[in-house]
């Protein structure tokens, strides 16, 4: 009997992928000693995946030599070495340091990956941005859309975007087809507002971390909690933090035991049951399963995933087992941008503090206690005002609209998306003057249509949940320009 081929799904008219994508993030971990993997041997390992239908590969510009290994695979396929198999599909990620995202910067970032892969057009280019307080992320996405129109990118995705910022992109007309996020029985955030938004807009999720870095597997069933030095690879180090945030080792053991009971019912494995649970969510296009090339492979077991179907009793048992887990804080991707920083390297505060400010503070002549910030808007010199002013320990931010650096209205017609971008601008203004959203003591919201009050208020509530400033919300006769909302803020430092 021929081996079972993986299920496939069409992301766009001309892009079809396997519903299990092989992730190459472990390449960076395997090369952290400074010695790159043997490119020929590693590409042969990828060839073995492609030959059984696991022919979709996910990588990034910072996953060690992953792009070079995939490039060698594609070269060998073009030479006819893998005759009869599908041409492998390659996803990569562009993860630039925050800064000005000019068309030239975007083009250079994409060209680097294309050169390493040895191709003229990448199947899926995914974008990661470290902090939305740096507003150039929207410029970068517009640059990627322009390169897509040129034929350099087949489809555009993002990684670790929260629901609010994914909304901004979609409502601004950026053709995003995927968002790659953490999604597992341990981390179920993606099943909430993220899935609802994706199902409403057609964006699909690429789920990683479905096995918790391998912790959701047979080898950890009944095992005592490992010591700090007992977990060596980056992936397990990362998801150990997720386990701690979710309630600890004993809670994880109860979940693994439930998975084992379901797996026994089907003569399957804990890993396949955990993966199937994620894959069954309607918003999920595919799961990403990491590979440690040349060290271990689970292709035969992975293919059995497509013969496994969970029933209502199985889902109920898993729901009961997850009932004791605490919810992972925040929305998708927040682990990279705010505490508790659930990443392999832990606290990223120092990294984020080094991100250059979007705006610069300028002292006022003759007023040593007064500084101003200007955003470059044509209206500021024309009307004689500043984006924000600091006098001693008090900062006041002018009425702010969803206008990007090019003077465009962001997400026209969508009040919630405009609110997201406005609060990012306010955060950037405060940061330039030594403050943050945590220092805000009052906000005032002006709406063009009072019917938008709830959508706007929910965004405001998510941003200021731990701050709780004084607030006023008003409907006004009209706003200047095609804006749904305008917001001003006051902050006090210290």
N, C-alpha and C positions, 0 to 999 in steps of 0.2 A: 504493500500500500504506500502511495506517495505521501510524504510528510505534509501535514496541514500547513497551508500558507496563511500568513497573517491577514486579518481583515484590513481593508483599505478605506480611505475616506478622501473625498475631493474637497480641498480648501478653496480653490478657485477653478475656473473653467479649464485651466491648463496646468494645475498643480494638484497631483494626487500623492498621498503619502501612506505609509504603513501606520496602523493605529498603535503600534509600539515603535517608538523612535529610539535609536541607540544613541545615548549621550556620551560625549567624549570629555566631560569635565575632569575625569579621573586622570587624563593624560598629564595635566598640570601637577597633580599630586605625585604621580609616578616619576616626574622629572624634577621634583623640587630639590633633589640633590645636585642638580646641575648637569646631569647627563641626559641628553635627549634620547627618546626611544629610537630603535632602529627603524627607519622609515619604511624600508622594504618589507620587513617582517610585520610591522604594525599594519601596513596597508593590506597585507595578506590576511591578517585577522579580520579586517573590515570586509574583505572579499568574502570570507566565510559567512559573515552576517548577511551580506547582500544576496548570496546564492540561495539562502533559505527564505528570501522574501523580506528579511529585516533590513531593508535597503534605504532607510531614511536616517540620516545622521545629523546630530545637533552638536554644534561646537561654538567657539567664540574666539575673538582676536587675542584673548589672554589665556586660553587653555593650552599653554605650552606650545608644542608643535602640532596640535591637532589639525589645524588648517593645512599644514604641509603634508601630513599623513593622508588626509582626505584628498588633497590634490594629487598625490601619487596614485591613490586608488582610481580617481577619475581618469588619470592618464592611462592606467593599465586597462580600464574598461574601453576607452576610446581605441586602444590598440587591438581590441578583439579578444583579450585574455579571458574575459568573462562572458563569452558569447552565450546568448540565450537568456541572460538575466536582465532585469530592468536596469536602466541607467540609474545609479544611486542618486537620491535626492539629498541635497546638502542645505542645512540651515546653519547660519552663523550669526554672531552678534557683534555689533559695534558698541563698545563701551567706552566712549571718550571721557577724558577728564572735563568737568564743566568749564566752559569758557565760551567766547564768541563762536557761534555756529554759522559761519559764512558758507556760501555755496562751495568755495574752494576747500574749506576744512572738511565738509561732508564728503565731497568727491574724493579727497585724499584718503579718508578713513575707509570708504568702500573699496577704493582701488587697491588698498593694501591687502584686503581679504581676497579680492578677485585675483590678484597676482599670486598669492600664496596657494589658492585653490587651482590656479591655472585655467580659469574660465572667464568668459566675457559677461555672463549674467548669472547671478546667484539665485537659487530657487526661493529662499526666504531669508531676508535680512531683518534681524531683530535688533531693537534699540533699547539700551539700558541707560538710565540717567540717575545719578546719585542723589541729587536733591532738587526738588521742584522749586525751592526758593530761588534757584538760579534759573531764570526764565527762558534761557536759550534753548531749552528742550523742544519747544514748539518750532523754532527756526530749524533745528536739526531734522525734525520730522518732515517739514516742508521740503527740505533739501533731499531727503530720501524719496519723497513722492516725485520730485523732479527727475531723479535718476531712474525711478521706475518708468516714467514716461519716455525716457531715452532708451529703455530696454536693457539697463544694467542690473535691474532687480526685477524678479518675477512677482514677488509678493512681499508685503511689509508687515512685520510684527513688532511687538514690544515685549519686554521682560520685566516682571515685577512692578507693573503699574498698578496702582490702586484703582478702585472703581471710579472715583471722582476724576482722576486725571485721564483715565481711559475715555470717560465721557467727553472731556474737553477735545480730545483728538477726533473722536467720531463726529461730534457736533460741529467741529471746524472743517470737516470734509476730508480728513486724512484717511486714505483707504487702508485701515488696519484690519488684518484678517485674523491675527492671533495675539494672545497675551500668554506668555509663559510664566506660570506661577507655581508655588508650592501648594500641593493638594494631596492629602492622605487622610487616613483614619485618625492620625494624630493631629493634623492641621486641616481643619474643615472650613476655614474662612472662605475659600473659593466657592463653596456651595451656597453662600448667602447672597448678598447684594451683587457680587461679581457675576455669579451665574445668571441671575435675573436680568442684569443689564446685557450680558452677552446673548442670551436667548432672544432678547427684544431687538437687538441690533445686528445679529449675524456674526459677531466676533466669536471665534472659537478659542477654547483654552487648551494649551499644551501643559500637561501636569507633570511636574518633576517632584522628587522627594516622596514618591508614592510608597516606597519601602522604608522610608526614614533612614536612608543611608545604609540599608541592610539590616537595621534593627528589627524590622518586621519580617523575620524569617525564622526558620526552624532552629538555626544554631543558637538563637537567644532564648528559646523556650525553656523556662525553668532555671535559667542561669542567674546566679547572684549578681548584684550590681557591680559592674566593673570599676576598678579604681581609675584615677585620673590618668595614669600612665598606661592603662591597658587598652586604650583605644588610640590607634596611631594615625589612621587616614583622615584626611580633612572632612570627608563626607560624614563619617560617623561622629566626628567631633562636633560638627554642626548640628546634627539631628539629636545628639545627646542633649544639647541645649533646649531643643524643642520638647523633648521628653520631660526635662526638668520644669519647663514652663507649663506643661500640661498636667503636672501632678506628681511626677517622679517614677521611679523604677517599678514599684509594685503596681501602680496603675497601668504601666506598659505591660507588665506580665499578665494582668487580667485580660487585656486586649489580645495579646498573643495567644493566650489559652483559648479564647473564643474563636480566633481565626483557625486555630488548630482543630477545634471541633468541627467547624464548617468544612475545612479542608478534608478531614477524615471521611466525611459524608460523601465526598466526590472522588476519593482517592487522589486528591490534588495536593497542593502545597500551600503553606501559609502565605508565601510571597504572591502566588497567583490569586488567591482569594482577596488579598489586600489590594492588588492591582486591579482585579476585576471590579471591585467596589468603586474605585475611582473612575474606571473606564465606562461604567454604566451611567454616569451622570450626563445628562443631555447636552450640557455646554462643552463637554470635554471632547476634543477631536482625537487626541492621542495622549498616551503616557510616555514619558521619557525614562528609560531604564539605563543606568550607567554601565559602562563596560571598562574593566581593567584589562587592557589588551595584553595578551600573552600570559596573563596570570590566572585568570579564571573566565569561564564562559557558561552561560545558562540558556543557550539558544533552544535546546530541545524542550526544556521546561517552559520557557517563555511561549513557545508555539502552542503548548497545551492550554494556555490561557484562553485561546479562541474556541475551545470545546467546553469551556466552563460557563455555566449560567446559574446565577444566584437566584433563589426564590424569595418570597416574602418572609418566610421563616428565618432564612439566613440573614436577611437585612435587619430583621427585628432583633436577632441575637447580637449582631454587631452594633446596632444602635444602643442596646442595653449595656454592652461592654464599653462603649464610648461615653456613656452617661456619667461616669466618674472622672472623665478628663476635663480639666479646665480649658476654656477657650484660649487659643493663642491670641495674644493682644493685637488689636488694630485690624487693618485691612491687609489684603495681599501686598507683599513687598515692603510693608512697614518695618520688617526686621532689618532692612538695610539702612533705614533712615531715622529711626528713633528707638529709644530703649524699649524692650530689653536687648536689642541687637542680637538676634539669634542667628549668628553667622559663625563660620569655622574660626574666624579670628577674633570673635567676641566684640567688645565695645568699639564701635567705629566713630565715636565722638571726635577723636583727634583728627581722623581722616576728613570728616565733614567740616570741621573748623578750618581746615586748610583750603577749602573751596573758595576761590576768589569771589568777592562781593560783586553783585550786578551793578550796583550804584556806588558812587563815591560821595563822601561827606565833604563839604566845602565850608571853611570858616568864614564868618561874616566880619568884614573889616571893622575894627573898633569895638567888636563885641566878642570878647574871648569866651563867653559862655554860650554863644549861639552858633549853630551849624545848620546848613541846609543840604538837601538832596534834590537833584533834578534828574529826571528820567530821560531827557532828550526830546520830550514832546514839543511840537511847535507851539502848543498853547501856553506853555509855562512862561517863556519870555514875552509872548504876545499879551497875555493877560496879567503878567506880573505876579506869579505865585510860584511856590516850590512844591515839589511832590511831598516833601516832609520837612519839618523844622524841629530841631532840638534846642531847647533853652534849659540850661542846667540839667536836671534829671527828668525833664518832661519832653515827650515827643508827640507832635501832632501831625497826622498824615491827612493830606487833602482828600477830598472826594475822589475816589479811584474807580475807573471803569476798566473793562476787559479790552484793553488795547495793547497789541504786541509792539515789538520794536519797529516793525515796518509801518505802523500806523493803522493796521487792520483791526476791525472789530473781531474779537475772538468768539467763536461759537455763536454766530448771530442767531437770535431767536430762542436761545436756550438759557434761561435765567440761572439754573443750577450750575451749568458749566461756566458761565461768566463769573459766578460767585467764586468758584474754585480758583480761577485765574486771578481775580481781583485780590483774594486773600494771599495768594503767592506774591503778588506785587507789593502788598502791604508788608508782608514778612521781609521781603528784600529791602524795602525802604527802612524798616526798623533796624535790620541788621547793619546797614551802612552807618547808622547812628549809634551803634552799640547796644541795640535792644533786640527784642524778639517778641513773638506773639504771646509768650507767657507774661510779658510786661503790660499787655493791653488792659486798660481799665474801663474803656467805653468804646462802643461802636455805634454808628448810625447808618441805617440801611434805607436807601431811597429806591422805590420800585416804580417802574412805569405802569405796571399792572398789578394790583393787589392780589390777584389770583395766583401770582407766583410766590406768595409769602411762604408757603410750606416748603417748597423745593429749595428756596434760598435759605430758609431757617434751618433746614436739616443739614446743609453744608456748613453753615455757621456753627451749628451745634457740634458737629464732628470736630471741627478745628478748635473750638474753644471749650470743649467739654471739661477740661481740667482747669480752666482759667476763669470762666463765668464772669465776663465783664458786664458792666451796665450796658443796656442796649435800647435803642429806639428803632422802630421799623415804620416807615411812612410810605404811602402812595403819593406821588407827585403828579402834577399835570402832564409833564412830559420831561424826558431827559434829552440833552443835546446829543444828537447822533443816534445810531441804531442800537441802542443799549437797552437791556431789560432791567439793569440794576447798577447802582453806584453806592460805594461804601466809603465812609471815612472812619478813622480810628484815632484814639488817644492812648498814650502809654506813659507810665511812670517807672523809672528805673530804680532798682534797689528795694 
